[in-house]
Amino acid sequence: MYYKGKTVFITGGSRGIGKAIALKLASEGANIIIAAKSTEENPKLGGTIFSAVEEINAAGGKGLAVKCDIREEEQVVAAVAEAVKTFGGIDILVNNASAINLSPVSLLPAKQYDLMVDINSRGTYLVSRHCIPHLKKSSNGHILTMSPPLSLDKRWFSHFAPYTLSKFGMSMLTWGMSEELRKDGIAANCLWPRTTIATAAVKNILGGEEMMLKSRKPEILADAAYYILSKNSKETTGNFFLDDEVLAKEGITDLSHYSVVPGAELMVDIFL
């Protein structure tokens, strides 16, 4: 029960991967802050910060719903302050919030570019910046960012350079923090899926129901995060983890139960 009493700040955790991680850690009694914008349910997306907290409490954790647009620094500052006031500190930060648009430079509207940069790379910077003072006080502080391994392969830039820039920005900031915070004993790692994951983004933006059926469930990332975040923060930092590799190191090689359709041919995720 390593996570009992640990406090975890998750951005964009009202649904999908963020909520799956929250529920996994809550099952061992973690305190979970769900910092996201969703206060009213969108039928296409599902879930709010309040419904996520209800599930967290039911799973055995203690949840705190905080309305927070991570593009707004004053809201980030307030959310972090509320987390610390409620639970006494922060042990783990999961940078999960993300926006996606796979349009090329020639077609992407400026507002969509700004949205991705503001949420993905700038948001990761902003939330990390304000959580770091509290992570320094933790006995095993961790930052885990849901972003891909860095690559200069032209295919990731030629088709959707703006999104690539924003996601690689998340990875570069985390890679930098792993060295910056090494002296403080804070780990900073990235985690990315081998396959597409069955989330609202995959269904509504990337490939519809067909791609959902070729995807794995968010629980595979939750289980991978579970193992990463329990490691010694002084020894496990500066990594670009892939979910299946993390599980393999834990002796878990049968991943069939993570597939939406067991036995289906799986779609490899972008950036891999």
Beta strands, then each sheet from edge to edge (+ up, - down):
strand 1: 7-11
strand 2: 31-36
strand 3: 62-67
strand 4: 92-95
strand 5: 142-145
strand 6: 187-192
strand 7: 240-242
sheet 1: 3+ 2+ 1+ 4+ 5+ 6+ 7+
end
